[in-house]
Amino acid sequence: MHKILSFTVRDIVTQYMNISIYMKMGYMNINLNVVFALAFKIPPHVMGCGMGKAAASLGKKREREHISVPAMRAALLIQRWYRQYAARLEMRRRCTWNIFQSIEYAGEQDQIKLYNFFGYLMEHFTPASSERSLISHIFRENDVVHDTEWERYFCYKSIEVSHGYHGPHLTFPMTFCEASKLVEAFKHKQLLHSRYVLQLLGEAWKLLRILPNINHVSTCHSKEITICGDLHGQLEDLLLVFYKNGLPSSEKPYVFNGDFVDRGKSSMEILLILFAFLLVYPNGVHLNRGNHEDHIVNLRYGFTKEVLGKYRVHGKKILKLLQKMFSWLPLATVIDGKVLVVHGGISDTTDLNVIARMERHKYVSALRPPKSSRRSAGGNRRAPCCTEGGEERNHHGTGARARAPGPGSRHAAHRRSLHSGSAVEEELRQRRQQAGLSQSLQELRRLVSSSSSSDEDDDDADDGNSDPQPRTPERDEWKQMVDLLWSDPMAQDGCQPNQVRGGGCYWGPDVTEEVLGRHHLQLLIRSHECKQDGYEFCHNRRVLTLFSASNYYEVGSNRGAYVRMGPDLVPHFIQYQSSQTCRTLTLRQSIGRTERSALGALREQLFAHKSDLLGAFQHYDPDNTGVISLKHWASAMEGVLKLGLPWRVLRSQLGTSTQDGMLDYREWIQDLVFSEPKHELSNASILETMYRNHSNLETIFRIIDTDHSGSLSFEEFRQTWKLLSAHLKTEVDDDAIADLALSIDFNKDGSIDINEFMEAFRLVALAVPS
């Protein structure tokens, strides 16, 4: 038998090499089972496979020959082994995918919870409170001004282009030549001058304001239209699409379906390219808003930091302009009246007629519904203007540097903070004395907790929207927008809140049929979810998910794709990967690399929750033996992390060994090896809080840093921790915060660099000694 196997494996290799020649000649419908069949002179149906014409003609003569019984057994044995091998690879790929997606969606849910908490503070604290003033600017209160006044604020004429600038120079109105030069400049890592950035964005903003909420595109005026999904700041993917498909033009129209920014390092360049071609071909380039075209989401996922890093002097003004532009992006595109293109999806209440009529620019952030009181308050508020000298002047005409629009600017009157008695305590004491209630901060936390619970109850009653407001036309309108930007399809019928992401809904095939039928549509194209092949059909092929950012989680994790669609409205897919590295990897190497990255991200989560995990394990170990069953280990893991992962399947990859079905959880926790910061902290709990809430902490830092200087005073640092502790309903001692601040004030200037702080306490995996 060993001789037979030795012979047949060699025969398979030889035959595979021969057949690969035919495959290169274009006979692509030959699969591995056909290779087995031809190698062993076995009819294909015996091997459980069909054959294309090329393979059938190639093996026709051999099928008549006598079949060797040992050869058939060897072939079936190898076939079974290969199928098991492929199944194991697929299982590893799916587990890896689940890890990445679970961590990603948990982060989005955490972001929405933090923003809802800030909304709670805005509702329950008086306008004079310092805590309210710290965060009020992100809600854009009193920020109602005329667009003409904003245009004066976003002026660019006073910004001079120095002789040392070697980047592209733009002239307006934009031409195709100008736009293509911009693409070439970004390809060579050049940076566009802030004067041209503001000028280009200002011109694009004027155009966006006259566009409808739903763009209507016809393929009759061109041969094909190209649709792209999420790009997420990955310029290499956009350049590859242009290389393969050509630059946008009147004859080659494009629809870009949102999420241009965040996560990647070149979000600004992507926006500038898209807006440039929009100016050149307003009827050939169509941009839909995504859930990441939102200044609140940008605080967490990198775009805010990217802009401020690239444009230190005028970055604040650029961000403010982009914040307004995002609110003016169209919400959907309809192709030939039959294909609906939206970023997230739909719900059972989706009505395109309502969407077409809404004032989309009111929803600067889709995370929270607007309130009529906000629009009416401060109606006389005016935006600052630019003088010829480049200073921002206030509406009184004084030459002093004016603060940015919105009440959250860093101003002496707004630097009031939590003094030793705590302004939170004082604020709450005054409010609660009027109601005859207790005065402790613990009561606030209980109030926040009960509010959160009531919000969750309201989620069930109101399809995932956590703001307990009465139903109004304005609120229904807002919900329509949230569903377009945040929703995901599910296999089951019905429509339910999207608790995984924290916003939008899950909708089923019945909702797809009803909404598409009601609007006489035949296909829904959406993005919003990373897919391994770059695209995926669901709901009886009536919903197509399209994702254009390749290598999204890790190099080799997924392909990007775009769609070309002609007058027949049949989608044709083009897949790609922008990284040269992944093209040389085998399937096994690619899955292994992605798996290691996913497990590394998961171990970070485990390390950050060590204390909670230890407590959960001890709950299942009342006798304090140090060991628990694998079932209890998996239950504790899910109870703490709530990621919905197959923990028992992942056990071996997480370095856990069992003996007689029991696991030593103390040893397992010690094996979660990461580098600790070099700073000595007297309070170990504050360190774990930082690891666990790293992204939330950075988000609050960015919110409090209203002048975008990149640094915080000790008082602002303390206020950040007070906000975080109130959000988490935990106590953080003032002495511990002061100790932490002193330990990271490297130059002893009384301020803390945000980027250095976040990097100093970032988890870094250490090599485990073998």
C-alpha positions in Angstrom: 0.0 0.0 0.0 2.9 2.4 0.8 4.3 1.7 -2.7 0.9 2.4 -4.2 0.6 5.7 -2.3 4.2 6.7 -3.2 3.5 6.0 -6.8 0.1 7.8 -6.9 1.3 11.0 -5.2 4.1 11.3 -7.8 1.6 10.6 -10.5 -0.7 13.2 -9.1 2.0 15.8 -9.1 3.0 15.0 -12.7 -0.6 15.1 -13.8 -1.3 18.3 -11.9 1.6 20.0 -13.7 0.3 18.8 -17.1 -3.2 20.1 -16.4 -1.9 23.4 -15.1 -0.7 24.1 -18.6 -4.2 23.6 -19.9 -5.5 25.9 -17.2 -3.1 28.6 -18.3 -4.3 28.2 -21.8 -7.8 29.1 -20.6 -9.4 25.9 -19.5 -10.2 27.3 -16.1 -13.1 25.0 -15.2 -10.8 22.1 -14.2 -10.8 21.5 -10.5 -8.7 19.4 -8.2 -11.1 16.4 -8.2 -10.7 16.3 -12.0 -6.9 16.1 -11.4 -7.4 13.1 -9.2 -9.8 11.5 -11.8 -7.3 12.0 -14.6 -4.3 10.9 -12.6 -5.9 7.6 -11.6 -7.8 6.9 -14.8 -11.1 7.2 -12.9 -14.4 8.6 -14.4 -15.1 12.0 -12.8 -18.5 11.0 -11.4 -16.7 8.4 -9.2 -14.7 11.2 -7.7 -17.9 13.2 -7.0 -17.3 16.0 -9.5 -18.6 17.2 -12.8 -16.4 18.2 -15.7 -16.3 21.1 -18.1 -15.8 20.6 -21.8 -12.1 21.0 -21.7 -11.6 18.5 -18.9 -14.1 16.1 -20.5 -12.2 16.1 -23.8 -8.9 15.7 -22.0 -10.0 12.6 -20.1 -12.4 11.0 -22.6 -9.9 8.4 -23.7 -8.8 7.5 -20.2 -12.3 6.9 -19.0 -12.6 3.9 -21.3 -9.4 2.3 -19.8 -9.4 -0.2 -17.0 -9.6 1.3 -13.5 -7.1 0.0 -11.0 -8.8 -0.8 -7.7 -5.7 0.2 -5.6 -5.4 3.4 -7.6 -9.0 4.2 -6.9 -8.6 3.6 -3.2 -5.5 5.7 -3.1 -7.2 8.5 -5.0 -10.3 8.4 -2.7 -8.0 8.4 0.3 -6.1 11.5 -0.9 -9.3 13.2 -1.9 -10.7 12.7 1.6 -7.5 14.0 3.1 -7.7 17.1 0.9 -11.3 17.8 1.8 -10.5 17.6 5.5 -7.5 19.9 5.0 -9.6 22.4 3.1 -12.4 22.2 5.8 -9.8 22.9 8.5 -8.5 25.9 6.6 -12.1 27.2 6.1 -12.8 26.8 9.8 -9.7 28.7 10.8 -10.6 31.5 8.3 -14.2 31.8 9.7 -12.9 31.9 13.3 -10.4 34.6 12.3 -13.1 36.6 10.5 -15.4 36.3 13.6 -12.7 37.7 15.9 -12.0 40.7 13.7 -15.6 41.5 13.1 -16.6 41.0 16.8 -13.9 43.4 18.0 -14.7 45.9 15.3 -18.4 46.0 16.0 -17.8 46.1 19.8 -15.7 49.2 19.3 -18.5 50.8 17.3 -21.0 49.9 20.0 -18.7 51.4 22.6 -18.4 54.6 20.6 -22.2 55.0 20.5 -22.6 54.3 24.2 -20.0 56.9 25.0 -21.8 59.5 22.8 -25.1 58.6 24.3 -23.6 59.2 27.8 -22.4 62.6 26.7 -25.9 63.3 25.5 -27.2 62.3 28.9 -24.9 64.8 30.5 -26.1 67.5 28.1 -29.7 66.8 29.1 -29.2 66.6 32.9 -26.6 69.3 33.6 -27.2 73.0 33.4 -25.6 75.0 30.7 -23.3 76.7 33.2 -21.6 73.5 34.4 -18.0 73.1 33.4 -18.5 69.4 32.5 -21.3 70.4 30.1 -19.1 73.0 28.5 -16.3 70.5 27.9 -18.4 68.4 25.6 -21.2 70.8 24.4 -19.3 71.7 21.2 -19.6 68.2 19.7 -23.4 68.6 19.8 -23.2 71.9 17.8 -25.4 73.8 20.2 -26.0 77.5 19.2 -24.2 76.7 15.9 -26.9 78.0 13.5 -25.5 80.5 11.0 -26.0 81.3 7.4 -23.8 79.5 4.8 -22.5 82.9 3.5 -21.1 83.6 7.0 -19.4 80.1 7.0 -17.9 80.8 3.6 -16.2 83.9 5.0 -14.9 81.8 7.9 -13.5 79.2 5.6 -11.7 81.8 3.4 -8.4 80.8 1.9 -7.2 84.0 0.2 -5.1 85.2 3.1 -3.1 81.9 3.2 0.1 82.3 1.2 1.9 79.5 -0.7 5.6 79.8 0.1 8.3 79.4 -2.5 9.5 76.3 -0.7 6.3 74.4 -1.5 6.9 71.7 -4.1 3.4 70.1 -4.2 0.7 70.5 -6.8 -0.7 73.9 -7.7 -4.4 74.1 -8.5 -6.3 76.6 -10.5 -10.1 77.0 -10.5 -12.5 76.0 -12.0 -11.0 72.5 -11.9 -10.2 70.6 -15.1 -9.5 67.0 -15.8 -5.8 67.8 -16.1 -5.8 69.4 -12.7 -7.6 66.4 -11.1 -5.3 63.9 -12.7 -2.2 65.8 -11.6 -3.6 65.7 -8.1 -3.8 61.9 -8.3 -0.2 61.7 -9.5 1.0 64.0 -6.7 -0.7 61.9 -4.0 0.7 58.7 -5.7 4.2 60.2 -5.0 3.3 61.0 -1.4 3.1 64.8 -1.9 0.9 67.0 0.4 -1.5 69.5 -1.0 -1.1 73.0 0.4 -3.7 74.1 3.0 -4.7 77.1 0.8 -5.6 74.7 -2.1 -7.3 72.3 0.3 -9.6 75.0 1.7 -10.3 76.3 -1.8 -11.1 72.9 -3.3 -13.3 71.9 -0.3 -15.1 75.2 -0.4 -15.9 74.8 -4.1 -17.1 71.2 -3.5 -19.2 72.3 -0.6 -21.1 74.8 -2.8 -21.8 72.0 -5.3 -22.9 69.5 -2.6 -25.5 72.0 -1.3 -27.4 72.0 -4.5 -27.4 68.2 -4.9 -30.6 66.2 -4.1 -30.7 63.7 -1.2 -31.0 60.8 -3.8 -29.0 61.0 -7.0 -30.6 59.5 -10.1 -28.1 58.0 -12.6 -28.8 56.6 -16.0 -26.7 54.0 -17.9 -28.2 55.2 -21.2 -25.7 58.1 -21.3 -22.7 55.8 -20.9 -21.8 52.2 -21.5 -21.2 51.3 -17.9 -21.3 52.8 -14.5 -18.8 51.7 -11.8 -19.7 51.3 -8.1 -17.1 51.3 -5.3 -17.7 50.4 -1.7 -15.8 51.3 1.5 -12.3 52.7 0.9 -11.5 53.7 4.6 -8.5 55.9 3.8 -6.6 53.2 1.8 -5.4 55.3 -1.2 -3.6 52.3 -2.7 -7.0 50.7 -3.4 -8.5 53.8 -5.0 -5.4 54.2 -7.2 -5.6 50.5 -8.2 -9.3 50.9 -9.1 -8.4 53.9 -11.3 -5.5 51.9 -12.9 -7.8 49.0 -13.7 -10.9 50.9 -14.6 -9.8 54.4 -15.7 -10.3 57.8 -14.1 -13.8 59.2 -13.7 -15.2 61.0 -16.6 -18.5 61.7 -18.3 -18.1 58.5 -20.3 -17.0 56.5 -17.2 -19.2 57.5 -14.3 -18.6 56.3 -10.7 -20.7 55.9 -7.6 -18.6 55.9 -4.3 -20.7 54.4 -1.6 -19.5 56.1 1.6 -16.8 55.4 4.3 -14.1 57.2 2.4 -12.3 58.1 5.7 -11.0 56.6 9.0 -8.8 53.6 9.8 -6.4 54.1 6.8 -3.7 56.7 6.6 -4.7 58.6 3.5 -8.3 59.6 4.1 -7.6 63.2 3.3 -6.1 62.4 0.0 -9.0 60.2 -1.0 -11.5 63.0 -0.1 -9.6 65.6 -2.1 -9.4 63.3 -5.2 -13.1 62.5 -5.0 -14.1 66.1 -4.5 -11.8 67.2 -7.4 -13.4 64.8 -9.9 -16.9 65.8 -8.5 -16.1 69.4 -9.5 -14.9 68.4 -12.9 -17.7 65.9 -13.6 -20.7 66.8 -11.4 -22.8 64.4 -13.5 -20.2 61.7 -13.6 -19.2 61.3 -9.9 -21.7 60.5 -7.3 -20.8 60.3 -3.6 -23.0 58.7 -0.9 -22.6 59.4 2.8 -21.4 56.6 5.0 -21.6 56.1 8.7 -17.9 57.2 9.0 -18.7 60.6 7.4 -19.5 61.8 10.9 -17.2 64.0 13.0 -18.1 62.0 16.2 -17.0 58.7 14.6 -13.8 60.4 13.2 -12.7 61.3 16.8 -12.3 57.6 17.5 -11.2 56.1 14.2 -8.3 58.3 13.2 -9.5 60.9 10.6 -9.4 63.8 13.1 -5.9 62.9 14.1 -4.8 62.5 10.5 -6.0 65.9 9.4 -4.4 67.7 12.5 -1.2 65.8 11.9 -1.0 66.8 8.2 -2.3 70.4 8.6 -1.1 71.7 12.0 -1.9 75.4 11.3 -5.2 75.2 9.4 -6.3 71.7 10.4 -9.0 72.9 12.8 -10.6 75.0 10.0 -10.3 72.1 7.5 -12.0 69.8 10.0 -14.9 72.3 10.6 -15.4 72.6 6.9 -15.4 68.8 6.3 -17.9 68.5 9.2 -20.3 70.6 7.3 -19.6 68.9 4.0 -20.3 65.5 5.4 -23.7 66.6 6.4 -24.4 67.7 2.8 -23.4 64.4 1.2 -26.3 62.7 -0.7 -27.7 59.7 1.1 -28.4 57.3 -1.8 -28.1 56.8 -5.6 -30.7 55.1 -7.8 -29.5 53.7 -11.1 -32.0 53.5 -14.0 -34.8 53.6 -11.4 -34.1 49.9 -10.6 -30.9 49.7 -8.5 -30.7 51.4 -5.1 -27.2 52.2 -3.8 -26.9 53.1 -0.1 -24.1 52.7 2.4 -25.7 50.6 5.2 -29.1 49.3 4.2 -32.8 49.6 4.9 -35.4 48.8 7.5 -39.1 48.0 7.5 -39.9 51.7 7.8 -37.6 52.9 4.9 -39.4 55.3 2.6 -37.5 56.9 -0.2 -40.0 59.6 -0.5 -39.4 60.7 3.1 -35.6 60.5 2.5 -35.8 62.6 -0.6 -37.6 65.4 1.2 -35.6 65.6 4.4 -33.1 68.4 5.2 -30.1 66.1 5.4 -27.6 68.8 6.5 -29.4 69.1 9.9 -27.9 65.7 10.8 -24.3 66.7 11.3 -23.9 63.5 13.3 -26.3 60.6 12.7 -25.7 59.2 16.1 -28.2 61.4 17.9 -31.5 63.0 16.7 -31.6 66.8 16.5 -33.8 68.7 18.9 -35.9 71.7 18.0 -34.5 73.5 21.1 -31.1 73.3 19.7 -32.0 74.8 16.4 -33.8 77.7 18.0 -31.3 78.5 20.7 -28.7 81.0 19.8 -30.1 81.9 16.5 -28.1 85.1 16.3 -24.8 83.2 16.6 -22.4 84.3 13.9 -19.5 82.5 12.5 -16.1 84.2 12.7 -14.7 85.7 9.5 -11.2 85.9 8.1 -9.4 89.2 7.7 -6.9 89.8 5.0 -4.2 89.2 7.5 -5.4 85.8 8.2 -6.8 86.4 11.7 -10.2 85.1 12.6 -12.4 88.1 13.6 -15.5 87.9 15.7 -18.7 89.7 14.7 -17.8 92.7 16.7 -14.9 93.3 14.3 -12.1 93.1 16.9 -8.8 91.9 15.8 -8.3 89.5 18.7 -8.0 85.8 17.9 -11.6 84.6 18.1 -12.6 81.2 19.2 -14.1 78.6 16.9 -17.8 78.5 16.5 -19.6 76.5 19.2 -19.5 76.8 23.0 -16.8 74.2 23.5 -13.8 76.4 22.5 -10.9 76.7 24.9 -11.6 80.0 26.5 -10.8 81.3 30.0 -14.4 81.3 31.0 -14.7 77.6 30.0 -11.6 76.3 31.7 -13.5 75.8 35.0 -13.0 72.3 36.1 -13.6 69.9 38.9 -12.1 71.5 41.9 -11.4 69.7 45.1 -15.1 69.6 46.0 -15.9 68.4 42.4 -18.1 70.5 40.2 -20.0 67.4 39.4 -20.9 67.0 43.0 -21.7 70.6 43.4 -23.8 70.7 40.2 -25.7 67.5 41.3 -26.1 68.8 44.8 -27.9 72.0 43.6 -30.1 70.1 41.2 -31.0 67.3 43.6 -31.6 69.5 46.6 -34.5 71.0 44.6 -35.9 67.5 44.3 -35.2 66.6 47.9 -32.8 63.8 46.9 -29.4 62.8 48.2 -26.2 64.7 47.1 -23.7 62.0 46.4 -22.0 61.2 43.1 -23.1 57.6 43.6 -26.6 58.8 43.0 -25.6 60.3 39.7 -24.1 57.0 38.6 -27.2 55.1 39.7 -29.2 57.7 37.7 -27.0 57.2 34.7 -27.4 53.4 35.1 -31.2 53.6 35.3 -31.2 55.9 32.3 -29.1 53.4 30.4 -31.5 50.6 31.3 -34.5 52.7 30.2 -32.7 53.5 27.0 -32.2 49.7 26.4 -35.9 49.2 27.0 -36.6 52.0 24.6 -34.3 50.3 22.1 -36.7 47.4 22.0 -39.7 49.6 21.6 -38.1 51.9 19.0 -35.9 49.8 16.8 -32.5 50.5 18.4 -32.7 54.2 18.9 -31.5 55.0 22.4 -32.9 58.5 22.8 -36.2 58.2 24.8 -38.0 61.0 23.0 -41.6 60.9 21.8 -42.3 60.0 18.2 -42.2 63.1 16.0 -41.8 63.5 12.2 -38.3 64.8 12.9 -37.4 61.8 14.9 -38.9 59.4 12.3 -36.8 61.3 9.7 -33.7 60.9 11.7 -34.4 57.1 12.1 -34.6 56.8 8.3 -31.1 58.2 8.0 -29.6 56.1 10.7 -31.0 52.9 9.1 -29.5 54.0 5.7 -26.1 54.4 7.3 -25.8 51.8 10.0 -28.0 48.7 9.1 -26.9 45.2 8.2 -28.8 42.3 6.5 -29.6 39.1 8.3 -30.8 35.7 7.1 -34.0 35.5 9.1 -37.2 37.4 8.3 -38.1 40.5 10.2 -36.4 43.7 11.4 -34.8 44.1 14.8 -32.4 46.6 16.5 -28.7 46.2 15.5 -27.4 45.6 19.1 -24.0 44.4 17.8 -23.1 47.7 16.2 -25.3 49.8 18.5 -27.0 51.7 15.7 -29.4 50.9 12.8 -31.1 47.6 12.5 -30.9 44.0 11.1 -33.3 43.4 8.3 -34.4 40.2 6.7 -35.3 38.9 3.2 -39.0 39.8 3.7 -38.1 43.4 4.4 -35.9 43.5 1.3 -38.8 42.1 -0.9 -41.3 44.6 0.6 -39.1 47.7 0.3 -37.8 47.0 -3.1 -41.2 46.0 -4.4 -42.9 49.1 -2.9 -40.3 51.3 -4.8 -40.3 49.2 -8.0 -36.6 48.3 -7.5 -34.8 45.0 -8.4 -31.5 45.2 -6.5 -30.0 46.9 -3.4 -26.3 47.5 -3.4 -24.8 48.4 0.0 -21.4 48.4 1.6 -20.6 48.8 5.4 -19.3 45.2 5.9 -16.0 43.7 5.0 -16.3 40.6 2.9 -13.5 38.1 2.2 -14.0 38.2 -1.6 -14.9 41.9 -1.7 -18.5 41.2 -2.4 -21.3 38.9 -1.3 -25.0 38.3 -2.4 -27.8 37.6 0.1 -31.6 37.7 0.3 -32.0 35.7 -2.9 -29.4 37.8 -4.7 -31.5 40.9 -4.2 -28.9 42.5 -1.8 -25.3 42.9 -2.8 -22.6 43.9 -0.3 -19.6 45.6 -1.9 -16.4 46.4 -0.1 -13.5 48.0 -1.9 -10.8 48.2 0.9 -8.5 45.2 0.4 -6.4 43.8 3.3 -8.8 45.6 5.6 -8.0 43.6 8.8 -4.6 42.4 7.8 -2.5 41.8 4.7 -4.2 39.0 2.9 -7.3 39.1 5.0 -9.7 40.0 2.1 -9.8 41.2 -1.4 -11.4 44.5 -2.5 -13.9 44.6 -5.3 -15.8 47.1 -7.5 -18.8 46.5 -9.8 -19.4 47.6 -13.4 -23.0 47.7 -14.4 -24.3 48.3 -17.9 -27.9 49.0 -19.3 -28.8 45.3 -18.5 -28.1 46.1 -14.8 -26.2 42.8 -14.4 -23.3 43.4 -12.0 -19.8 42.4 -13.2 -17.2 42.1 -10.4 -13.5 43.0 -10.5 -11.5 41.8 -7.5 -8.0 42.9 -6.4 -5.5 43.2 -3.6 -3.4 46.3 -3.4 -0.5 44.7 -1.5 2.2 42.9 -3.4 3.0 40.7 -0.4 -0.3 38.9 -0.3 0.0 37.9 -4.0 2.9 35.7 -3.2 1.3 34.0 -0.3 -0.3 30.6 -0.5 -3.8 30.1 0.9 -2.4 28.5 4.0 0.2 31.2 4.5 -2.4 34.0 4.0 -4.8 32.4 6.5 -2.0 31.8 9.0 -0.9 35.4 8.8 -4.4 36.8 9.3 -5.1 34.3 12.1 -2.0 35.5 14.0 -3.1 39.1 13.7 -6.6 38.3 14.9 -5.4 36.3 17.8 -3.1 39.1 18.8 -6.0 41.6 18.8 -8.0 39.1 20.9 -5.2 38.6 23.4 -5.1 42.4 23.9 -8.8 42.3 24.8 -8.1 39.4 27.2 -5.2 41.2 28.8 -7.2 44.4 29.3 -9.9 42.4 31.1 -7.6 40.2 33.3 -9.3 41.2 36.6 -12.8 40.6 35.4 -11.8 37.3 33.8 -10.1 36.2 37.0 -13.3 37.0 39.0 -15.4 35.1 36.5 -13.2 32.1 36.7 -13.2 32.2 40.5 -17.0 32.2 40.4 -16.9 28.7 38.8 -14.2 27.7 41.4 -15.8 28.1 44.8 -13.2 25.8 46.4 -10.3 27.9 45.0 -8.6 24.9 43.3 -7.2 27.0 40.5 -8.8 24.8 37.8 -12.2 24.9 36.1 -13.8 22.9 33.3 -13.5 23.9 29.7 -17.2 24.6 29.6 -17.0 27.0 32.5 -13.9 28.7 31.0 -15.8 29.3 27.7 -18.8 30.6 29.6 -16.7 33.0 31.7 -14.9 34.3 28.6 -18.1 35.1 26.8 -19.7 36.6 30.0 -16.9 39.1 30.3 -16.0 39.9 26.7 -19.4 39.4 25.1 -17.9 39.0 21.6 -20.0 36.0 20.6 -17.0 33.9 19.6 -16.6 30.0 19.6 -14.3 30.0 22.6 -13.9 26.2 22.8 -12.7 26.1 19.2 -10.3 28.9 19.9 -8.9 27.4 23.1 -5.8 25.8 21.5 -4.9 29.0 19.6 -5.1 31.0 22.9 -2.4 28.8 24.4 -4.6 27.0 26.9 -3.8 23.3 27.8 -6.2 21.0 29.6 -5.8 17.9 31.7 -8.7 15.6 32.0 -10.9 18.3 30.7 -9.9 20.8 33.4 -8.0 24.1 32.8 -5.5 25.9 35.1 -6.9 29.4 34.7 -4.3 31.2 36.8 -1.5 29.8 34.6 -3.5 30.7 31.5 -3.8 34.4 32.7 -0.1 34.5 33.4 0.5 33.4 29.8 -1.1 36.6 28.4 2.2 38.2 28.0 2.3 41.9 27.0 4.8 44.7 27.7 3.9 46.9 30.6 4.7 50.7 30.6 7.9 51.8 32.2 6.0 54.3 34.4 5.6 53.2 38.0 1.9 53.7 39.1 0.8 53.4 42.7 -2.7 52.4 41.5 -2.8 49.3 39.4 -6.5 49.5 38.7 -6.1 52.7 36.8 -3.6 51.0 34.5 -6.1 48.3 33.6 -8.8 50.9 33.1 -6.6 52.6 30.6 -5.9 49.4 28.7 -9.6 48.4 28.6 -10.8 51.9 27.6 -7.9 53.0 25.4 -10.1 54.2 22.6 -12.7 55.8 24.8 -10.0 57.7 26.6 -8.4 58.9 23.4 -11.9 60.0 22.1 -12.5 62.1 25.3 -9.0 63.6 25.0 -9.8 64.7 21.4 -13.1 66.2 22.5 -11.6 68.2 25.4 -8.7 69.3 23.3 -10.9 71.9 21.5 -8.1 74.0 20.1 -6.5 70.8 18.6 -3.1 71.6 20.1 -2.4 68.0 20.9 -1.8 68.6 24.6 -3.9 68.9 27.7 -3.3 70.7 31.0 -3.3 68.7 34.2 -6.8 70.0 35.0 -8.1 68.9 31.6 -6.4 65.6 32.0 -8.2 65.2 35.3 -11.5 66.2 33.8 -11.0 63.5 31.1 -10.7 60.9 33.8 -13.7 62.2 35.6 -15.8 61.9 32.5 -14.6 58.4 31.8 -15.1 57.3 35.4 -18.7 58.6 35.3 -19.3 56.8 32.0 -17.9 53.6 33.4 -19.7 54.1 36.8 -16.4 53.6 38.7 -14.4 55.7 41.1 -11.0 57.0 40.1 -9.1 58.6 42.9 -7.8 62.1 42.3 -4.4 61.2 43.8 -4.1 58.3 41.3 -4.9 60.7 38.4 -2.3 63.2 39.7 0.2 60.4 40.1 -0.4 59.3 36.5 -0.2 62.8 35.1 3.1 63.5 36.8 4.6 60.2 35.6 4.0 61.0 32.0 4.9 64.8 32.0 8.3 64.0 30.6 9.5 67.7 30.1 7.8 68.9 33.3 5.9 71.7 31.6 2.6 71.0 33.2 1.0 69.7 30.1 0.5 66.2 28.6 1.0 65.3 24.9 -2.0 63.2 23.9 -0.2 61.1 21.3 2.8 60.3 23.6 0.4 59.4 26.4 -1.6 57.0 24.2 1.5 55.4 22.7 3.1 55.0 26.1 0.2 52.9 27.3 -0.4 50.9 24.2 -0.2 47.1 24.6 2.7 45.5 22.8 2.9 41.7 22.6 6.1 40.1 23.9 7.6 37.0 22.5 6.9 34.0 24.7 10.0 32.0 25.4 9.9 28.5 24.0 
